[in-house]
Amino acid sequence: MIKNYIKTAFRGLMKNKGFTFINVFGLALGLATCLLIVFYVFDELSYDLFNTKADRIFRVNNDIKFGGNENSYAVAPPPTAAALKADFPEIEQVVRFRERGGNQVKKGKQNIIEERMVYADNSIFSIFTLPMITGSTGNALTEPHTVVITEKMAKKYFDRTNVAGQTLTFNDTSFYKITAVIKDIPRQSHFNFDFFIAMPGLAESKEDTWFSNNFNTYILLKPGADVNKLEAKLPGFLQKHAGPQLKAILHLTFNELEKSGNYFKLSLIPLKKIHLQSASVAELDANGDIKYVYIFSAIAVFILLIACVNFMNLSTARSSGRAREVGVRKVLGSPRKYLIAQFLTESILVTLVATIIALLLAWAFLGQFNKMSGKELVITWQIISWLIPVLLLIIIVIGCLAGSYPALYLSAFQPIQVLKGKIAAGFKGGVFRSFLVVFQFSISIFLIIGTLVIYNQLKYIQSKDLGYNRDHVMIVRNVWSLGNNARVFKHEVQGLAGVQNASLSGALPTGGYGNSSTMFKDPVVDQKRAILAQIWPVDEDYLPTLGIKMAAGRNFSKQMLTDSVGLVVNEAAARMLNFSDPITQPLYAPNDNMVKTMKKYHIIGVMKNFNFRSLKDNITPLIFTLNEDRGAVSVRIRSANIPSIIQQIKNKYNSFSPTQEFNYTFMDEDFDAIYRAEQRIGTISVAFTTLAIIIACLGLFGLAAYAAEQRTKEIGVRKVLGASISTIVGMLSKDFIKLVLFSIVLAAPLAWWAMHSWLQGFAYRQNIQWWIIVLAGAGAIFIAFVTISFQSVKAALTNPVKSLKSE
């Protein structure tokens, strides 16, 4: 029986090749898109799951509101880890990371800059799953000047992995013994370091200060421990350990601090939520966003539904062509359940073929999708192990779902009505079919509006005046490797023809600088007279090099000796300080973490606000001090021959340090990198929207073909009576266009609400313009009309003699 169903279904599908192609191709395109999105979502949701104890690992966050600012930090004070383990028996183990930037590692005569370095406690191996290749985890990071490296680094520097006991030279002066080699950390990790340096070699790790937050701190709970109960105890824990220092510094208790509207709090975030649900300051790597996982998942479901709707629409639309087949089968005694089984078999067969094609399409376009999404997705046996069962389930579910309505609808025909020719189920009268067309185009219009809003916001970001000029600014990285020659290098670069200016400072608006400190308006510590701000050490050429304008006062000058204690503040800081005239006003900074002594500064200038953080954030207080920071040299180039200037700067760099690696970027590239996630979302949205429209148009194309076929005789009569081609095209198109117009009315408010919510994630955003809705609607109508017109014109041009003979 099943064999007969398949054979009959195959013959029926081959008899209507156009219908079969549209259904198979539409489903295949929808499934392939869905598969690519599933791979993306699966990758995003799999971050940190390689850790066998992931369910019990939590990071300690520090939430602070003080000095007019409020932030959540992914770091905690140095003694937090040890105190947590000592106070709470439910904590099995703790570990700290301290990221201090990269170092130069010697390989032969060359020094290679390695950025992925971190100080770590030896307990890292008891918490995170970092399989050892050589060496031992027992005491790998217990002694100063020891390091654990990844397999990739072992091969890079020694061409082998059995290197435990070997020595690496950092910065030409420090020697580190390799105690172990671990496997490369999976890409799906919220941290990706290649060098783990022993924490005992870092002096600040031993500090007992509770108001210096620099250590990423993780805890491992014992099995069965309740994290909510532990988190409820953290306020008391903080009062116990940090209370005396708070009293000594601010002369306040924690309760008094909170009553004033400020607070210091510790909180816990599960390891598995860090990548998608954390956007704290001082994250170890760029995180994803759970919001986009939801968006893409919804798009996948929508596109799949559009493809299923196509199948249902086309199957019911061609019911008039199969009505007699159903009537004859019923007259010959075929029960309804056999007819239902026959139609479901056809549906499942179409879905099976479409799924096979979808797999091939997904595999073929996976590389291109990786480029768009910035992923490195590969189809592994692990994926195949769950993908095949899921696909089999999808074939059955989609096959039955997409074929259920046609099966029930066609099998319900009464044979006497069919054989008398009273059944003509075409486009008109198909209320459910009209609903499906509206559903398809509502989704398509929703996606079009969403894509236009995303594109408009990205264009706004690119064109917005940020308050500084990022064009033609070259950033020479890691100038600290030049030592005392860093300033000489900067001056020699300034003298090059084609260089407008240069500045020595690693604090950059595109560099993610995050050193927040507190300053006071008086030499006496008073929280009401405090300001929490970013403090950037810069030189006298910083503002002119980046094109930052002054609002009042003046810039730093080397000729003014008092500028060593001078400050240039931004307008946000000046507004928060609330001085009637900020110029010459004093500010005081603690000389140490316990605020035992204060250093007096004075404001010499107020610079205009500029966006030194993402446009998702408001501009916060920023203060410049005149200090040497050898992190980078910013070079403003005015020459058209940029490659020549780059080579000259490289030659200057190599003349000071011929064994060092020359590393540079351009500020506009760094700026683009900040919004790379949004740019990728925009690119992917365009691609998915295009696919959704194509799939919807395939269905509309098929419906128009069957509508024209059903009205063949009417068209012939109208042409004989003198109807023009445009009249016939309008007649065949108006019913579909009405449905598209109704789709616009439904989709536009929903799309506006959804994209308005998305834009709330940007402090600086472009409002949704009215023309976006109009353009999306007009585009949908145009696409639908072009799709329908192809069949309408074809029908209108048909010789009326042939049309009338066909009846």
Buried (B, 14 or more C-beta within 10 A) or exposed (E): EEEEBBEEBBEBBEEBEEBBEBBBBBBBBBBBBBBBBBBBBBBBBBBBBBBEBBEBBBBBBBBBBBBBBEBBBBBBBBBBBBBBBEEBEBBBBBBBBBBEEBBBBBEEEEBBBBBBBBBBBBBBBBBBBBEBBBBEBEEBBBEEBBBBBBBBBBBBBBEEBEBBEBEBBBBEEEEBBBBBBBBBBBEBBBBBBBBBBBBBBBEBBEBEBBBBBBBBBBBBBEEEBEBEEBEEEBBEBBBEBBBEBBEEBBEBEBEBBBEEEBBBBBBBBBBBBBBBBBBBBBBBEEBBBBBBBEBBBBBBEBBBBBBBBBBBBBBBBBBBBBBBBBBEBBEEEBEBEBBBBBBBBBBBBBBBBBBBBBBEBBEEBBEEBBEBBEBEBEBEEEBEEEBEEEBEEBBBEBBBBBBBBBBBBBBEBEBEEBBEEEBEBBBEEBEEBBBBBBBBBBBBBBBBBBBBBBBBBBEBBEEEEBBBBBEBBBBBBBBBBBEEBBBEBBEBBBEBEBBBBBBBBBBBBBBBBBEBEBBBBEEEBEBEBBBBBBBBBBBBBBBBBBBBEEBBBBBBEEEEEEBEBBBBBBBBBBBBBEBEEBBEBBBBBBEEBBBEEBEEBBBBBBBBBBBBBBBBBEBBBBBBBBEEBBBBBBBBBEBEEEEEBBEBBEEBBEEBBEBBBBBBBBBBEBBBEBBEBBBBBBBBBBBBBBBBBBBBBBBBBBBBBBBBBBBBBBBBBBBEEEBEEEEBBBBBBEBBBEBBBBBBEBBBEBBBEBBEEBBEBBEBBBEBEEEBBEBBBEBBBEBBBEBBBBBBBEBBEBEBEEBBEEE
